[in-house]
Amino acid sequence: MDSIKFPVENLTDEEVLKEFIKRFECDGAVLIYMESNTEYGFGRWKNHQGKNWVQTLFKHIKKIDSNKISIN
């Protein structure tokens, strides 16, 4: 695995996902974090299969507890 060549703390959430997709062999990835009792999520994909996976995952997460989750 290649080492990271720049500090990750300077990346936005979307840039973290973009770098993750580039560095690892995956079709899609999600980043979910909690801030002030609200969960936020971001998804990124590199092909149609990854897009479907991300969208399906977010649909399932929203069903679990739609009152607590805000997916952007």
Backbone atoms as SQL, in Angstrom:
CREATE TABLE atoms (id INTEGER PRIMARY KEY, chain TEXT, resi INTEGER, resn TEXT, atom TEXT, x REAL, y REAL, z REAL);
INSERT INTO atoms VALUES
  (1, 'A', 1, 'MET', 'N', 0.838, -1.170, 0.000),
  (2, 'A', 1, 'MET', 'CA', 0.000, 0.000, 0.000),
  (3, 'A', 1, 'MET', 'C', 0.885, 1.236, 0.000),
  (4, 'A', 2, 'ASP', 'N', 0.502, 2.237, -0.783),
  (5, 'A', 2, 'ASP', 'CA', 1.240, 3.494, -0.836),
  (6, 'A', 2, 'ASP', 'C', 1.016, 4.290, 0.441),
  (7, 'A', 3, 'SER', 'N', 2.027, 5.022, 0.846),
  (8, 'A', 3, 'SER', 'CA', 1.845, 5.896, 2.004),
  (9, 'A', 3, 'SER', 'C', 1.169, 7.193, 1.572),
  (10, 'A', 4, 'ILE', 'N', 0.498, 7.824, 2.516),
  (11, 'A', 4, 'ILE', 'CA', -0.175, 9.090, 2.233),
  (12, 'A', 4, 'ILE', 'C', 0.879, 10.169, 2.091),
  (13, 'A', 5, 'LYS', 'N', 0.799, 10.948, 1.037),
  (14, 'A', 5, 'LYS', 'CA', 1.823, 11.932, 0.727),
  (15, 'A', 5, 'LYS', 'C', 1.442, 13.347, 1.140),
  (16, 'A', 6, 'PHE', 'N', 0.284, 13.514, 1.785),
  (17, 'A', 6, 'PHE', 'CA', -0.133, 14.830, 2.253),
  (18, 'A', 6, 'PHE', 'C', -0.988, 14.636, 3.502),
  (19, 'A', 7, 'PRO', 'N', -1.076, 15.663, 4.338),
  (20, 'A', 7, 'PRO', 'CA', -1.850, 15.529, 5.582),
  (21, 'A', 7, 'PRO', 'C', -3.346, 15.369, 5.309),
  (22, 'A', 8, 'VAL', 'N', -3.957, 14.351, 5.897),
  (23, 'A', 8, 'VAL', 'CA', -5.377, 14.121, 5.663),
  (24, 'A', 8, 'VAL', 'C', -6.262, 15.133, 6.377),
  (25, 'A', 9, 'GLU', 'N', -5.744, 15.792, 7.388),
  (26, 'A', 9, 'GLU', 'CA', -6.585, 16.768, 8.092),
  (27, 'A', 9, 'GLU', 'C', -6.947, 17.965, 7.230),
  (28, 'A', 10, 'ASN', 'N', -6.275, 18.141, 6.105),
  (29, 'A', 10, 'ASN', 'CA', -6.580, 19.241, 5.194),
  (30, 'A', 10, 'ASN', 'C', -7.643, 18.881, 4.158),
  (31, 'A', 11, 'LEU', 'N', -8.143, 17.640, 4.189),
  (32, 'A', 11, 'LEU', 'CA', -9.107, 17.186, 3.194),
  (33, 'A', 11, 'LEU', 'C', -10.544, 17.370, 3.678),
  (34, 'A', 12, 'THR', 'N', -11.437, 17.666, 2.741),
  (35, 'A', 12, 'THR', 'CA', -12.865, 17.687, 3.048),
  (36, 'A', 12, 'THR', 'C', -13.359, 16.246, 3.105),
  (37, 'A', 13, 'ASP', 'N', -14.588, 16.055, 3.587),
  (38, 'A', 13, 'ASP', 'CA', -15.167, 14.713, 3.634),
  (39, 'A', 13, 'ASP', 'C', -15.206, 14.086, 2.247),
  (40, 'A', 14, 'GLU', 'N', -15.598, 14.866, 1.258),
  (41, 'A', 14, 'GLU', 'CA', -15.678, 14.349, -0.100),
  (42, 'A', 14, 'GLU', 'C', -14.295, 13.960, -0.632),
  (43, 'A', 15, 'GLU', 'N', -13.282, 14.746, -0.288),
  (44, 'A', 15, 'GLU', 'CA', -11.920, 14.438, -0.740),
  (45, 'A', 15, 'GLU', 'C', -11.379, 13.183, -0.063),
  (46, 'A', 16, 'VAL', 'N', -11.749, 12.969, 1.206),
  (47, 'A', 16, 'VAL', 'CA', -11.345, 11.737, 1.897),
  (48, 'A', 16, 'VAL', 'C', -11.904, 10.529, 1.158),
  (49, 'A', 17, 'LEU', 'N', -13.186, 10.585, 0.823),
  (50, 'A', 17, 'LEU', 'CA', -13.794, 9.472, 0.091),
  (51, 'A', 17, 'LEU', 'C', -13.169, 9.287, -1.285),
  (52, 'A', 18, 'LYS', 'N', -12.903, 10.374, -1.973),
  (53, 'A', 18, 'LYS', 'CA', -12.282, 10.290, -3.300),
  (54, 'A', 18, 'LYS', 'C', -10.916, 9.608, -3.203),
  (55, 'A', 19, 'GLU', 'N', -10.123, 9.987, -2.213),
  (56, 'A', 19, 'GLU', 'CA', -8.806, 9.372, -2.030),
  (57, 'A', 19, 'GLU', 'C', -8.941, 7.906, -1.646),
  (58, 'A', 20, 'PHE', 'N', -9.924, 7.579, -0.821),
  (59, 'A', 20, 'PHE', 'CA', -10.145, 6.200, -0.415),
  (60, 'A', 20, 'PHE', 'C', -10.452, 5.331, -1.625),
  (61, 'A', 21, 'ILE', 'N', -11.368, 5.810, -2.478),
  (62, 'A', 21, 'ILE', 'CA', -11.736, 5.066, -3.687),
  (63, 'A', 21, 'ILE', 'C', -10.521, 4.873, -4.594),
  (64, 'A', 22, 'LYS', 'N', -9.680, 5.900, -4.706),
  (65, 'A', 22, 'LYS', 'CA', -8.495, 5.801, -5.560),
  (66, 'A', 22, 'LYS', 'C', -7.487, 4.801, -5.012),
  (67, 'A', 23, 'ARG', 'N', -7.305, 4.754, -3.706),
  (68, 'A', 23, 'ARG', 'CA', -6.236, 3.957, -3.102),
  (69, 'A', 23, 'ARG', 'C', -6.600, 2.504, -2.849),
  (70, 'A', 24, 'PHE', 'N', -7.877, 2.207, -2.708),
  (71, 'A', 24, 'PHE', 'CA', -8.306, 0.847, -2.415),
  (72, 'A', 24, 'PHE', 'C', -9.170, 0.334, -3.547),
  (73, 'A', 25, 'GLU', 'N', -9.101, -0.951, -3.774),
  (74, 'A', 25, 'GLU', 'CA', -9.885, -1.549, -4.849),
  (75, 'A', 25, 'GLU', 'C', -11.310, -1.774, -4.366),
  (76, 'A', 26, 'CYS', 'N', -12.148, -0.762, -4.509),
  (77, 'A', 26, 'CYS', 'CA', -13.539, -0.883, -4.102),
  (78, 'A', 26, 'CYS', 'C', -14.421, -0.143, -5.102),
  (79, 'A', 27, 'ASP', 'N', -15.669, -0.555, -5.158),
  (80, 'A', 27, 'ASP', 'CA', -16.625, 0.066, -6.073),
  (81, 'A', 27, 'ASP', 'C', -17.267, 1.305, -5.464),
  (82, 'A', 28, 'GLY', 'N', -17.405, 1.302, -4.132),
  (83, 'A', 28, 'GLY', 'CA', -18.040, 2.424, -3.462),
  (84, 'A', 28, 'GLY', 'C', -17.620, 2.483, -2.008),
  (85, 'A', 29, 'ALA', 'N', -17.801, 3.644, -1.412),
  (86, 'A', 29, 'ALA', 'CA', -17.453, 3.838, -0.007),
  (87, 'A', 29, 'ALA', 'C', -18.380, 4.889, 0.588),
  (88, 'A', 30, 'VAL', 'N', -18.577, 4.802, 1.892),
  (89, 'A', 30, 'VAL', 'CA', -19.367, 5.800, 2.598),
  (90, 'A', 30, 'VAL', 'C', -18.574, 6.292, 3.798),
  (91, 'A', 31, 'LEU', 'N', -18.844, 7.509, 4.170),
  (92, 'A', 31, 'LEU', 'CA', -18.268, 8.124, 5.362),
  (93, 'A', 31, 'LEU', 'C', -19.441, 8.628, 6.182),
  (94, 'A', 32, 'ILE', 'N', -19.589, 8.092, 7.384),
  (95, 'A', 32, 'ILE', 'CA', -20.679, 8.506, 8.264),
  (96, 'A', 32, 'ILE', 'C', -20.064, 8.927, 9.592),
  (97, 'A', 33, 'TYR', 'N', -20.486, 10.085, 10.082),
  (98, 'A', 33, 'TYR', 'CA', -19.993, 10.553, 11.374),
  (99, 'A', 33, 'TYR', 'C', -21.113, 11.235, 12.139),
  (100, 'A', 34, 'MET', 'N', -20.932, 11.350, 13.451),
  (101, 'A', 34, 'MET', 'CA', -21.940, 11.965, 14.298),
  (102, 'A', 34, 'MET', 'C', -21.425, 13.292, 14.825),
  (103, 'A', 35, 'GLU', 'N', -22.291, 14.294, 14.770),
  (104, 'A', 35, 'GLU', 'CA', -21.979, 15.614, 15.304),
  (105, 'A', 35, 'GLU', 'C', -23.241, 16.146, 15.968),
  (106, 'A', 36, 'SER', 'N', -23.154, 16.482, 17.253),
  (107, 'A', 36, 'SER', 'CA', -24.295, 17.015, 18.007),
  (108, 'A', 36, 'SER', 'C', -25.526, 16.118, 17.887),
  (109, 'A', 37, 'ASN', 'N', -25.343, 14.823, 18.122),
  (110, 'A', 37, 'ASN', 'CA', -26.429, 13.830, 18.082),
  (111, 'A', 37, 'ASN', 'C', -27.113, 13.697, 16.730),
  (112, 'A', 38, 'THR', 'N', -26.476, 14.153, 15.673),
  (113, 'A', 38, 'THR', 'CA', -26.985, 13.976, 14.316),
  (114, 'A', 38, 'THR', 'C', -25.923, 13.273, 13.489),
  (115, 'A', 39, 'GLU', 'N', -26.339, 12.273, 12.745),
  (116, 'A', 39, 'GLU', 'CA', -25.409, 11.551, 11.877),
  (117, 'A', 39, 'GLU', 'C', -25.431, 12.164, 10.489),
  (118, 'A', 40, 'TYR', 'N', -24.262, 12.331, 9.920),
  (119, 'A', 40, 'TYR', 'CA', -24.090, 12.853, 8.568),
  (120, 'A', 40, 'TYR', 'C', -23.381, 11.803, 7.744),
  (121, 'A', 41, 'GLY', 'N', -23.756, 11.676, 6.498),
  (122, 'A', 41, 'GLY', 'CA', -23.131, 10.680, 5.651),
  (123, 'A', 41, 'GLY', 'C', -22.859, 11.193, 4.251),
  (124, 'A', 42, 'PHE', 'N', -21.791, 10.685, 3.691),
  (125, 'A', 42, 'PHE', 'CA', -21.392, 11.006, 2.327),
  (126, 'A', 42, 'PHE', 'C', -21.041, 9.701, 1.629),
  (127, 'A', 43, 'GLY', 'N', -21.335, 9.613, 0.369),
  (128, 'A', 43, 'GLY', 'CA', -21.002, 8.430, -0.400),
  (129, 'A', 43, 'GLY', 'C', -20.278, 8.801, -1.676),
  (130, 'A', 44, 'ARG', 'N', -19.472, 7.874, -2.146),
  (131, 'A', 44, 'ARG', 'CA', -18.743, 8.072, -3.406),
  (132, 'A', 44, 'ARG', 'C', -18.585, 6.695, -4.054),
  (133, 'A', 45, 'TRP', 'N', -18.563, 6.675, -5.370),
  (134, 'A', 45, 'TRP', 'CA', -18.436, 5.419, -6.101),
  (135, 'A', 45, 'TRP', 'C', -17.632, 5.643, -7.360),
  (136, 'A', 46, 'LYS', 'N', -17.161, 4.506, -7.928),
  (137, 'A', 46, 'LYS', 'CA', -16.408, 4.633, -9.184),
  (138, 'A', 46, 'LYS', 'C', -17.092, 3.931, -10.346),
  (139, 'A', 47, 'ASN', 'N', -18.200, 3.241, -10.085),
  (140, 'A', 47, 'ASN', 'CA', -18.941, 2.600, -11.166),
  (141, 'A', 47, 'ASN', 'C', -20.410, 2.451, -10.764),
  (142, 'A', 48, 'HIS', 'N', -21.219, 1.929, -11.667),
  (143, 'A', 48, 'HIS', 'CA', -22.658, 1.808, -11.436),
  (144, 'A', 48, 'HIS', 'C', -22.962, 0.891, -10.251),
  (145, 'A', 49, 'GLN', 'N', -22.222, -0.195, -10.132),
  (146, 'A', 49, 'GLN', 'CA', -22.438, -1.135, -9.028),
  (147, 'A', 49, 'GLN', 'C', -22.171, -0.448, -7.681),
  (148, 'A', 50, 'GLY', 'N', -21.119, 0.339, -7.612),
  (149, 'A', 50, 'GLY', 'CA', -20.817, 1.077, -6.390),
  (150, 'A', 50, 'GLY', 'C', -21.884, 2.107, -6.066),
  (151, 'A', 51, 'LYS', 'N', -22.393, 2.787, -7.095),
  (152, 'A', 51, 'LYS', 'CA', -23.460, 3.774, -6.899),
  (153, 'A', 51, 'LYS', 'C', -24.696, 3.101, -6.317),
  (154, 'A', 52, 'ASN', 'N', -25.081, 1.970, -6.876),
  (155, 'A', 52, 'ASN', 'CA', -26.244, 1.239, -6.361),
  (156, 'A', 52, 'ASN', 'C', -26.035, 0.813, -4.911),
  (157, 'A', 53, 'TRP', 'N', -24.836, 0.354, -4.587),
  (158, 'A', 53, 'TRP', 'CA', -24.534, -0.079, -3.226),
  (159, 'A', 53, 'TRP', 'C', -24.661, 1.089, -2.254),
  (160, 'A', 54, 'VAL', 'N', -24.070, 2.240, -2.583),
  (161, 'A', 54, 'VAL', 'CA', -24.134, 3.419, -1.720),
  (162, 'A', 54, 'VAL', 'C', -25.584, 3.850, -1.520),
  (163, 'A', 55, 'GLN', 'N', -26.342, 3.937, -2.593),
  (164, 'A', 55, 'GLN', 'CA', -27.736, 4.380, -2.485),
  (165, 'A', 55, 'GLN', 'C', -28.579, 3.400, -1.677),
  (166, 'A', 56, 'THR', 'N', -28.368, 2.104, -1.860),
  (167, 'A', 56, 'THR', 'CA', -29.096, 1.098, -1.094),
  (168, 'A', 56, 'THR', 'C', -28.737, 1.175, 0.385),
  (169, 'A', 57, 'LEU', 'N', -27.474, 1.349, 0.677),
  (170, 'A', 57, 'LEU', 'CA', -27.027, 1.465, 2.069),
  (171, 'A', 57, 'LEU', 'C', -27.692, 2.658, 2.742),
  (172, 'A', 58, 'PHE', 'N', -27.698, 3.814, 2.085),
  (173, 'A', 58, 'PHE', 'CA', -28.323, 5.001, 2.664),
  (174, 'A', 58, 'PHE', 'C', -29.828, 4.803, 2.874),
  (175, 'A', 59, 'LYS', 'N', -30.497, 4.107, 1.953),
  (176, 'A', 59, 'LYS', 'CA', -31.931, 3.839, 2.127),
  (177, 'A', 59, 'LYS', 'C', -32.167, 3.004, 3.377),
  (178, 'A', 60, 'HIS', 'N', -31.326, 1.999, 3.596),
  (179, 'A', 60, 'HIS', 'CA', -31.467, 1.146, 4.779),
  (180, 'A', 60, 'HIS', 'C', -31.165, 1.921, 6.060),
  (181, 'A', 61, 'ILE', 'N', -30.171, 2.754, 6.028),
  (182, 'A', 61, 'ILE', 'CA', -29.832, 3.554, 7.208),
  (183, 'A', 61, 'ILE', 'C', -30.984, 4.488, 7.558),
  (184, 'A', 62, 'LYS', 'N', -31.574, 5.122, 6.563),
  (185, 'A', 62, 'LYS', 'CA', -32.698, 6.039, 6.809),
  (186, 'A', 62, 'LYS', 'C', -33.891, 5.305, 7.406),
  (187, 'A', 63, 'LYS', 'N', -34.119, 4.045, 7.002),
  (188, 'A', 63, 'LYS', 'CA', -35.233, 3.265, 7.529),
  (189, 'A', 63, 'LYS', 'C', -35.018, 2.905, 9.000),
  (190, 'A', 64, 'ILE', 'N', -33.776, 2.701, 9.400),
  (191, 'A', 64, 'ILE', 'CA', -33.479, 2.271, 10.770),
  (192, 'A', 64, 'ILE', 'C', -33.996, 3.289, 11.774),
  (193, 'A', 65, 'ASP', 'N', -33.686, 4.541, 11.566),
  (194, 'A', 65, 'ASP', 'CA', -34.135, 5.573, 12.489),
  (195, 'A', 65, 'ASP', 'C', -34.162, 6.916, 11.772),
  (196, 'A', 66, 'SER', 'N', -35.225, 7.151, 11.050),
  (197, 'A', 66, 'SER', 'CA', -35.302, 8.357, 10.226),
  (198, 'A', 66, 'SER', 'C', -35.321, 9.642, 11.053),
  (199, 'A', 67, 'ASN', 'N', -35.615, 9.570, 12.341),
  (200, 'A', 67, 'ASN', 'CA', -35.637, 10.760, 13.188),
  (201, 'A', 67, 'ASN', 'C', -34.238, 11.223, 13.575),
  (202, 'A', 68, 'LYS', 'N', -33.242, 10.345, 13.521),
  (203, 'A', 68, 'LYS', 'CA', -31.904, 10.698, 13.989),
  (204, 'A', 68, 'LYS', 'C', -30.899, 10.919, 12.867),
  (205, 'A', 69, 'ILE', 'N', -31.213, 10.512, 11.661),
  (206, 'A', 69, 'ILE', 'CA', -30.203, 10.507, 10.603),
  (207, 'A', 69, 'ILE', 'C', -30.500, 11.572, 9.552),
  (208, 'A', 70, 'SER', 'N', -29.481, 12.329, 9.199),
  (209, 'A', 70, 'SER', 'CA', -29.582, 13.310, 8.129),
  (210, 'A', 70, 'SER', 'C', -28.473, 13.032, 7.137),
  (211, 'A', 71, 'ILE', 'N', -28.816, 12.377, 6.030),
  (212, 'A', 71, 'ILE', 'CA', -27.812, 12.043, 5.010),
  (213, 'A', 71, 'ILE', 'C', -27.801, 13.151, 3.972),
  (214, 'A', 72, 'ASN', 'N', -26.635, 13.749, 3.770),
  (215, 'A', 72, 'ASN', 'CA', -26.481, 14.837, 2.800),
  (216, 'A', 72, 'ASN', 'C', -25.954, 14.315, 1.492);
